[in-house]
Amino acid sequence: METTGKELKESRVKLERLQAELQRGRAELQRVQAELDQYEQAGDRVNEQVVQMFSQAQLVVEEMVQDVTRDTRERIGQARAHERRIVAEAMDTAGQQVRSYAQSAQAQMQSIVDSFATEVDRIGDGPRPGERPGTI
């Protein structure tokens, strides 16, 4: 029976060694599980930060779009005002040119009418039908 006692003792030693190894494995598992929990929490925090950064970026982009839209509207308004000024100036210039042409045409027409009246007067002073020139 000594063999059985010796085997029993060896088995107990093995069992104690296996239990110690199991305890170390459990401790290692708890340590790894704790690290994993820390990484998951860090990942959650990073995800929250990423979501916040994207939200902030979206707000910044929306603000930039509003600024660009406002600037574009202002520039379009300025361009339209400039266009109206150019058209008004062109109309004024065209009006001045038309008035100048009309005055020139009127002066030429008056000159023609005056020449025609002078010619009519000259012809009217000549002999009347049935009269001889030089007899009055």
Buried (B, 14 or more C-beta within 10 A) or exposed (E): EEEEEEEEEEEEEEEEEEEEEEEEEEEEEEEEEEEEEEEEEEEEEEEEEEEEEEEEEEEEEEEEEEEEEEEEEEEEEEEEEEEEEEEEEEEEEEEEEEEEEEEEEEEEEEEEEEEEEEEEEEEEEEEEEEEEEEEE
